[in-house]
Amino acid sequence: MQAIKLHMKRERKGMSVVAELLLDLIVSYGKGVSITDLVEQAYEINVASPATSHRALKWLIDNKYIKIEFLVDNRTKYLFGTSRGYKFVGA
């Protein structure tokens, strides 16, 4: 029953399954994850191809579920969940 509720919630928001899985991964990290590491992990566990992952990440950023931050010491982009993202996942 919980899976049906989550599916209905995702359909109302227009979120793809890949976007939901990536959001769940980002929120589970908590401290932030680099885009490269996330895309590689999604590909290794057969969630999505790199291109599909990037499209899903763009959708999540545009709809304010996640945000990008740079650390001062390097040029790596890190992804963090926003309050909206944490609320969606239920964390």
KADA-V743331 format. One record per helix or strand. SS is the DSSP state (h for helix, s for strand). FROM is the first residue (numbers start at 1). TO is the last residue. Records with the same first field share a line. If there is no record, write none. Layout:
SS = FROM-TO ; FROM-TO
This chain:
h = 2-13 ; 17-29 ; 35-44 ; 50-62 ; 83-89
s = 33-34 ; 66-70 ; 77-81
